[in-house]
Amino acid sequence: MLKGKVAIVTGGTRGIGLAIVKTYLENGAKVAIAGSRQETVDKALSELSEYKNSIMGICPNLCSPEEVDKAFASVKEKFGSLDILVNNAGISSRTSIYDYTLDEFTKIMDLNVKGVFVCAQSAAKIMKEQGGGVIINASSMVSIYGQPSGCGYPTSKFAVNGLTKSLARELAKDNIRVNAVAPGVTNTDMVAALPKELVNKISEEIPLGRVGEPTDVANAYLYLASDLASYVTGEVLQVDGAARA
């Protein structure tokens, strides 16, 4: 579905991000894995060694336009284009409003919002020159329903939804589609570490009767990146089993 396409996946070293990378590679794309540290990038590259001719690693500071521009240019130089950007990197917290520090709130907003803006801006410049592309941002179920603590995370994802819809309207004239994926509870390392009884309780409250798998979410990113979604832009696609926060 993505044969001949080149993608960058931020936060692509583990969890949902790594599942997206694998899904894109399986569908013919060349992928640059962006991580926060060189060692995590190297680990992901080693796990995907069978695709060694179709992968590369980068680790820019996602809030630095200069570092991001340089890293994204290196991807285009190596693979010839930049067709898909997945803004998956992000952080969360569950801190109560009574204990929330401004530093913690700012840290979340910086990566989850400023980082998405910086990467989208850098990718859009390249995509406009080459005649189009696709940007997909990581939203969340809590961007729609909120969550009972850790207000910085849902606030950042509300912002991502607004950025997604605004960029979709602004960049349509340049043949750049912009969408977001809003996962629900997904079986990543964090969920895997929970007691089985708690996971069962969470699953019972989801209409489909289970938590999502990383591949469930990755398949949504595959669809939105592919030509099957050529007339889809400005959408926030919920992948949550009809769960509610």
C-alpha positions in Angstrom: 0.0 0.0 0.0 3.0 2.3 0.5 5.3 1.1 -2.2 7.8 3.8 -3.2 6.9 6.1 -0.3 9.2 7.5 2.3 8.1 8.1 5.8 9.4 9.6 9.0 8.0 8.3 12.3 8.8 10.3 15.4 8.7 8.3 18.6 9.2 5.3 16.4 11.5 3.2 18.7 8.8 1.4 20.7 5.1 0.9 21.3 2.7 2.2 18.8 5.4 4.1 17.0 7.5 0.9 16.4 4.3 -0.8 15.2 3.7 1.9 12.7 7.3 1.6 11.5 6.9 -2.2 11.0 3.5 -1.8 9.3 4.9 0.8 6.9 7.9 -1.3 6.1 5.8 -4.4 5.5 3.8 -2.3 3.0 6.8 -1.2 0.9 7.7 2.1 2.5 11.2 3.3 3.4 11.2 4.7 6.9 13.3 7.0 9.0 12.9 6.2 12.7 13.1 9.3 14.9 13.9 8.8 18.6 14.9 10.8 21.6 18.3 9.1 22.1 20.7 7.4 19.7 20.8 4.2 21.7 17.0 3.7 21.4 17.2 4.4 17.7 20.0 1.9 17.3 18.1 -0.7 19.2 15.1 -0.3 16.9 17.2 -0.4 13.8 18.8 -3.7 15.0 15.3 -5.2 15.6 14.5 -4.3 12.0 17.7 -5.4 10.4 15.9 -7.5 7.8 14.8 -4.1 6.3 18.3 -2.5 6.6 18.2 -1.1 3.1 14.9 0.6 3.8 15.5 2.2 7.2 17.6 4.9 8.8 17.7 6.6 12.2 17.6 10.2 13.3 17.4 11.8 16.7 16.9 15.6 16.5 15.4 17.7 19.2 11.9 17.9 17.9 11.4 21.4 19.4 14.4 22.8 17.5 13.6 23.9 13.9 17.3 23.8 13.0 17.8 20.3 14.1 14.6 19.0 12.6 15.2 20.7 9.2 18.7 19.1 9.1 17.4 15.7 10.0 14.5 15.8 7.6 16.8 17.0 4.8 19.0 14.0 5.5 16.1 11.7 5.0 15.2 13.2 1.7 18.9 13.1 0.6 19.1 9.4 1.5 15.8 8.2 0.2 14.9 10.8 -2.4 11.7 12.2 -1.0 9.6 12.7 2.1 6.0 11.5 1.5 4.7 10.8 5.0 5.3 12.3 8.4 3.9 10.6 11.5 4.1 12.9 14.5 3.9 10.1 17.1 6.3 11.3 19.8 4.7 12.4 23.0 4.7 12.2 26.8 1.9 12.0 29.4 1.4 12.4 33.1 -1.3 11.7 35.8 -0.4 14.5 38.2 -3.3 16.1 40.1 -4.0 19.8 39.3 -3.2 20.5 43.0 0.4 19.2 42.5 1.0 20.1 38.9 4.0 22.3 38.4 4.4 24.8 35.5 7.6 23.0 34.5 5.7 19.7 34.1 2.9 21.3 32.2 5.4 23.2 29.9 7.4 20.0 29.2 4.3 18.2 28.0 3.1 21.1 25.9 6.6 21.5 24.4 6.9 18.0 23.0 3.2 17.2 22.4 2.3 20.5 20.7 5.5 22.5 19.8 7.2 19.4 18.6 4.3 18.5 16.3 4.2 22.1 14.9 8.0 22.2 14.3 8.0 18.8 12.5 4.9 19.5 10.5 6.3 22.9 9.3 9.6 21.3 8.3 7.9 18.4 6.5 5.4 20.7 4.8 8.2 22.7 3.2 9.6 19.6 1.6 6.3 18.2 0.6 5.2 21.4 -1.1 8.3 21.4 -3.2 7.7 17.9 -4.4 4.0 18.3 -5.0 2.3 16.8 -2.0 2.4 14.5 1.0 0.7 13.3 4.1 1.0 14.4 7.8 -0.5 12.2 10.5 -0.6 13.4 14.1 -1.0 11.4 17.3 -4.1 12.4 19.2 -5.8 10.5 21.9 -9.2 9.4 23.2 -8.7 11.8 26.0 -8.5 14.7 23.5 -12.3 14.2 23.1 -13.4 13.1 26.6 -10.7 14.5 28.9 -9.3 12.5 31.8 -9.7 12.8 35.6 -6.1 13.8 36.3 -3.0 15.0 34.4 -4.8 17.8 32.6 -1.7 18.7 30.6 -1.9 15.6 28.4 -5.5 16.0 27.2 -4.9 19.7 26.8 -2.0 19.0 24.5 -4.0 16.6 22.5 -7.0 19.0 22.1 -4.3 21.4 20.7 -3.1 18.7 18.3 -6.7 18.2 17.0 -7.0 21.9 16.4 -3.6 22.0 14.6 -4.6 19.0 12.5 -7.8 20.5 11.3 -6.2 24.0 10.7 -3.3 22.6 8.7 -5.6 20.4 6.7 -7.4 23.5 5.5 -4.2 25.5 5.0 -2.2 22.8 3.2 -4.9 21.3 1.0 -3.9 23.7 -1.8 -0.4 22.2 -1.8 -1.8 18.6 -2.0 -0.8 17.8 1.6 -3.3 15.9 3.6 -3.3 16.2 7.4 -5.1 13.9 9.7 -4.8 12.5 13.3 -5.4 9.2 15.0 -6.9 9.1 18.5 -6.2 5.7 20.1 -7.9 4.4 23.2 -6.3 2.1 25.8 -3.6 0.2 23.9 -1.5 -2.8 24.9 1.9 -1.0 25.1 4.5 -1.5 27.8 2.5 0.6 30.2 -0.6 -1.5 29.9 1.4 -4.7 29.9 2.8 -3.8 33.3 -0.6 -3.5 34.9 -2.1 -6.4 36.9 -4.2 -8.8 34.8 -7.2 -8.1 37.0 -7.1 -4.4 36.2 -6.6 -5.0 32.5 -9.7 -7.3 32.5 -11.7 -4.7 34.3 -10.7 -2.1 31.7 -11.5 -4.5 28.9 -15.0 -5.1 30.3 -15.8 -1.4 30.1 -14.9 -1.2 26.4 -17.8 -2.2 24.1 -15.5 -4.4 21.9 -14.4 -6.2 25.0 -10.7 -5.8 24.8 -7.9 -3.2 24.8 -6.4 -2.3 21.5 -3.2 -3.7 20.1 -0.5 -1.5 18.6 -1.2 -3.1 15.2 -4.8 -1.9 15.5 -3.6 1.6 15.7 -0.8 1.2 13.2 -3.4 0.0 10.6 -5.2 3.3 11.0 -2.0 5.1 10.2 -1.5 2.8 7.2 -4.9 3.7 5.8 -4.5 7.4 6.3 -1.0 7.4 4.7 -2.2 5.4 1.7 -4.0 6.3 -1.5 -7.2 4.7 -0.1 -7.5 7.9 2.0 -6.8 10.3 -0.9 -9.9 12.3 -0.2 -9.6 12.2 3.6 -8.1 15.2 5.4 -8.8 17.2 8.6 -10.1 14.0 10.4 -9.4 12.8 13.9 -9.9 9.0 13.5 -10.8 7.3 16.8 -9.4 3.8 17.3 -10.7 3.0 20.8 -13.3 0.2 20.6 -16.0 2.8 21.4 -14.4 3.3 24.8 -14.9 6.4 26.9 -12.3 7.9 29.2 
